Amino acid sequence: MDVTGPDAGGGAPTSRGRFHWPTFAADALLVSGGALAANILNYVFHFTLSRKLGPDAYGSLATLLAIAMVAGVIGSSIGTVAMQETARLWAMHRDAAVASFGRSMLRSALAIGAIVGVAAFVLSFPLSAYLHIADRFAWAGLAFALFAGVVAAYARGAIQGAHRFGLYAASLIAESGTKLLVGFVLVTIGYAVGGAIAGVAIGLVVGIALALVPLLAGAGAKDGDGYRALQFGRSASRLAVIYTASMALMFVDTVFAKHSLPGDEAGYYTAAGLIARIIPFGIGLIVPLVTPKAAAARHAGAAALARLLGVTLAIACVGTALALAIMEAIPGALVGLTFGAKFVSAASVLRLYAVDTSLIALGLLGTSYLAAIGEYGIGAWLVGAVVFEAGAMAIWGSTPAALLSIAIAGNALVLPAIAVFVARSVRGPAQASGVPPAEASNTEFP
């Protein structure tokens, strides 16, 4: 994005939202490099602890983390709203207002996070029986991690929109490194699944600190004071639907696998899923860069938005195709290298799983973009796909092949709708500079 100063002659500042290759490349190096380092640490966390826990206990850990990902969409919604607003402020050169916005909205993020955490702890009692996970320490850790996750998502969304990508990357890396270290120590001394989840929670606290302190620096500035959570409530609720459905499409099969399959087989299934999700997680490396730039590009017009999308889609398609080819060619070697000999049975599932996650990757990119620019109509299609998959898995999902065949069908059906919404988004005029993109969308959620 072109970081352009005020017009010559002292006029109004020009928008920073135009596409600019050198700036885009530098920001991509920060965001994608930081996210890549964090993801590598996350995979080391999984690979290391799976060997210590064994297939059955690892299946429990993976299921709890899947719940965290799905429930974490509340934080993602708040983070996206924060990103949309700070991107608008950044694009219009109102940098001093970012800290005021951060201060005003932090209390709401803390309150919402507390509600999510308490609700998760209450629901853990029936869920523990359904999922065959009796570790109360693990459920308590999950509840705290969900609280912290909401606050972390808010803080990172705000610094994303403000284009403070170095801070964003540092927060991700610190979280993942702390999670790995603390989780490894606690599992080693005997806390098993609960220790691993505690590592997740403590890592989030460290990530929050790195993001919040710089965000709130200089909060005495008055430009932007007067923000209220309710003014973003309508957008946040729509985003929550979109993100909930997106995460459900990615992880709903894991929950049914844990319920329907024997303990070891569920562990093999979740191990194959983790490897296969390298594809959407890899695409996710560019999402934190593309979404704030797309939100800012709306101020510069359809041409800037279309160019950004073209570059992004080309990168995503090439990366997805390469990763899928590798997983189809050497699934056994990948499982052996990552999870070890105990999980060799996961190789037979990986080929089919990689097809599913390739579809998820492309859908994730499109959905994240649409959410970032305030195009919420895709929500109904995603919810429909989730209902289809969950219903079919409940009836027919008794084997890994059945679960994945249903998932592939559901994720394939939603891609044409995403493509239509994306194409429509680049035909509109530039976003009005004085209106937050979250509230200016003409697309009504059905």
N, C-alpha and C positions, 0 to 999 in steps of 0.2 A: 504494500500500500504506500502511496505517495504521502510522505509526511511533509505537507506543504504549509508554510507559514502564511501570515496575512498577506493580502494582495498589496502590491506596490501602490503607494499613494495613501495608505492608511485605511483602506476599505475594510469590509467585513472579511473575516478569515475564510479562506477557501476550505473545502472539505478535504479531509485526509483520506477519503475512501477510494481514490483512484488506484488502479493496479499499477505496480511499479516493481519490475523484476528484481533489482538489487535488494530492495527492502524485503520483498517477499522471500527471497532466498535466505537472507540473514535471519529473518524471523522463523523460517522453516527449520533452519539449523538449530535454533534455540529450542523451539517447541518440540519438534520431532526427535531431536537428539535427547532432550530431557525425558520425553515420554518413552523413548526406546530404552534408555537406561533404567527407568522405573519399571518398565515391563519385563526387562531381563531379570531384575531383582525379584519381581513378583513370580516369575517362572522358577527361579532358583528356590524361592520359598516353597512352591508346590513340589518341585522335584525332590528337594531335600527332606521335607517333612513327610512326603508320601512314603519314602523309604523307611523312615522311623516308625510311622504309624501302621503301615500295612494296608492292604486293599480295603478291608471292612471299615476301619477307623477313618481312612482317607476319604471313603465315600461319604461318611458323616460330615467331615470337614468341608468337602466340596459342596455338599447340599446346603450347609449353613451359609457358605459364601455366596451360593446362588441366590438364597433368600435375601442376603444383604444387597446383592446387585439389583434385584427386583425392587425391594423396598427403598433402595437408594434413589429411585427415580424422583422421590419427593425433593431430595436435595438437588438432583439434576435440574428439576423444574425451577427451583429458586435460583440456582446458579445461572441458568440460561436467562432468566429475567434480569438478573444482575448484570450479566454480560451484555444484553441488549441495551440496557440503559447506560452503562459506562462506555460502551462503544459509541453510542450517540453523543455523549458528552465529549469523548475523545475526538470524534470526527469533527465536532464543531469547536475544538480548541478550548473547551471548558475544563481543563485539567484540574483546576482547583476544586471543582464540584465533586470529583470522584471520591475524595476523602469524606466529604460531608454525606454523600450518599452511603458510603460504607458504614459510617457511624449510625446513621438513621435506621438502616435496615438490619444491623447486626442483632438487635434485640428480638426482632421478629424471627430471625433465623434460629436463635437460641431457643425461643419458645416452641417453634415448630419442631425442632430437633428433639426437645424434651418430650413432646407429645408422642412422636414416633417411637422413641425409646421405650416409654412406658407401655405403649400399645403392644410393642413387640414382646416385651417381657410377659405381659398378660397372655398373649396368644401362644407363648412358648409352651404352656402347659398342655393344651390339646395337641399342638403340633409335635411335641416330643413323643407322644404315643403313636401318632400317624406315621412319623418318619423313623421310628425306632431309634431315637437319639435321647438317651436318658441323662446326659451330662449337664447338670444345672449350671455349673460354672461356665460351660460353653454358651448356654443360652443367655446368661447374664452378660457375658462379654459381648455377645451379638447385639443385645439391646443397647449397651453403651456405644458400641461401634456405629450403630445406626444413628444415634444422637450426634456423635462426632462427625459422621459422614455428611449430615445435612449442613452443619456449620462449615465444614471443609469445602463442600461444593459451592456454597454461597461465596466464600472468600475467593476461591479460585475463579469463579465466574466473573467476579468484579475485576480482578486483576487481568483476566483475559481480555475483557472488553476495553480496558484501559491500555492494552497492548504492552503490558509489563511482563513480557514472556520469559525473561530470565528468572523473575520471582516465581512464576508459575512452574517452570521446570525444576527449580530448586525445591519447591514444596513437594512435588511428586517424588523426586529422588529421595528426599529425606524421609518421607513417609514409608516408602518401600524398603529402604535400608534399615530403618528402625523395626519395621514389621518382621523382616527376615531375622535380624539379630535377636530380638526379644522372643519371637516365636520359637526359634531354634533352642534357645536356652531353656525356656519353660517346658517345651516338649521333652527335652533331654533329661530334665530333672523329674519328670513324671507327671506333668499336668495334661499330657495327651491333647485331645481336641480342644479342650478349654484353654490350654496354654497357647495353642496356635491362634485361637480367636482373640485372646488377650493381646498377642503381638499385633494383630490387625488394629485393635482399638488404640493401643499406645502409639502406633505409627501414625494414625490419623491425628492424634493430639499434636504430635511434632509437626506434621504438615500444616495444621491450622495455624500454629504459632508463626511459622515462616511466612505464611500468606497474609495473616491478619495484621501483624505489627507494621509492615510497610504500607499496607492498604490504608490504615487509620492514621498514619503519620500526617501531621498538618491538618487534622480534622477541625481546627479552629476556623477554617475558612467558611464563610457564610454562603458562597455561591453554591446553590443546590440544596440548601437546608429546606426543611419542610416536607421531605419525602415521607409517605405513609405506606405501610404494607398493603392496605386495602386497595390502593390505586393499581397495584399489580396483581391483585387476587384473581381477576378473570383470566389473565394470561397464564398465571401460574397453574391454575386448575386445568386449563387446556393442555399445557405442557405436561402436566402430571399424567394425563390420560395417554398422551403420545409416548412418553418415556416408559410408563408402566407397561404398555402394550409391546414396545420394542424390546424391553428386557425380558418380558414374558416369552416372547418368540425365541429369544436366545437361550433361556434357561428352563422353560416349562418341561422339557423332556427329562431334565435332570431330576426334578421332583418326582415325576412319575416313575422314573427308573429306580429311584431310591425306595419308593413304595412297593413296586411290583416285582423287582428282580431280587434274587438272593443277594446277601451281603457282599460276597466277593465279586459277583458278576456286576453289581452296581458300582463297585470300586473300579473295575476294568472299564466300564462304560464312561464313568466320569473322567477317568484318566485319558481315554481317547478324546473325550470332549474338550479337555483342556488343551491338548495338542492341536486339535482341529480349530479351536478358537484363536490360535495364533493368527489366522487369516483376518477375522474382523478386528481383533485387537491390533493387528498391524495397520489396517486401514484407519483404526482409531488414532494412530499416531499423528495423522494430519488433520483430524477433526478439530482439535483445540485451536489450530491455526486458522482453518478455513472458516469456522463459524463466526468468530468476531470480525474477520475480514469481510465476510459476506454481509454481516449486519452493517458494517461501515460502508461497504460498496453500494448499498442501496441509496446512499446520499449522492453518489457520483453518476448513477444512471445504469440502464440495462446493459450497455456495452461493457462496462467494467465488471458487472456481475457475470455476464456470459463468458468473458475471458477467464475469470477466476474459476468458474465451473468447468470450462473446457480443460484447463490445465489439471485440475483436481481429478476429474473423471478419468483422464488418460493415465495418470499415476495409479489410481485405484484399480483400474482394469488390468494393467500390466502386472502390478504386484499380486493381485488375486490369482491371476492365471499361473504365475510362476509358483506360488505357494501351493496351489491345488495340484499342479503337476508333480511336485516333490512328494507330497503326501500320498498321491496315488502310486508313485513309483517305489517308494521305500518305507512303507508303514512300519514294518518290523524293526528296521534299524532305528527309526525315530523313537519308537516306544522303548527299545532297549537302551538307547542313549540317555533318555530323559528319566524314565521311571524305574528302569532296571528289570531284571529277570522275573521278579514276582508279578509283573504286570504284562507279561508277554501276550496274554490272551486279548489285550486291548487292541492289538494290531489288526485283528479281523474286523473290528468295528470302525477303525479310523478312516478307511477309504470312503465309506458311505457318509460318515460324519463330516468329512472335508467338503463334500458336495453341498451339504446343508449349510455349513458355515460360510461357504463362498457366496451363497445367496444372501445370507444374513449380512455379510460385509457390505455388499452393494446397497442393500436396503438401509443399513445403518448410516451410511454416508448420506444418502438422499434424505432420510428422515431427520438426521441431525441438521442438515442444511435448511430444510423447510422449517423446523422448529426455531432455528436461529433467526430467520427473517420474518417470523410471525405468520407463516402459512400453516394453519392448523387443521385444514380439511382432511388431511391424511389420517387423522386420528380414528375416524370411523372405520376406515379400511383395516387399520392395524388391529383394532378391537375385534372386528369380524374374523380376522385370521387367528387371533388368540382363541376365540370361542370355538372355532372349527378344530384347531389343534388339540385344545384341552379336552373337548368332547370326544374326539376320535381316539385320543390316547387313553382316556378313561375306559373306553369300550374295547379297543383292540390293541392297546399298547402293552402287550405281555412279553414281547421280545425286543432286543435291541434293534433288529431290522425293522420291525413294525413301528417302533417309536420314531426312528429316523425317516422312514418313508412318509409318515404323516407330517413330520416337520418339514421335509423338503417340499411337499405339496403345498403346505400353508405358506411358506416363505416365498415360493415361486409365484403364487397367486397375487401377492401384494405388490410385486415389483412393477407391473404395468401402471398401477395407480400412482406409485411414487414418481415414475417417469413423467406422467401427465402433469402432475403438480409442479415438478421442477421446471418443465418446459414452459408452463404458464407463467411461472414467477419471473422469467427474464423478459417478458413482453410488456411489463408494466412500466410506468414512469418512475423517475427517481423518488425516493422516500422524502416526504416533507421533513425538513430539518428540525422543526420545532416539536415534533411528535415522536414519542418513543415507538420504535418499530413494533414492540409487543402489542401496542394498543391501536396501531394504525392499519393493521391488516384488514383487507376487505373480505378475507375468507372467514366465513362463520363456521364454527364447529357444529356439525349437524346434531 
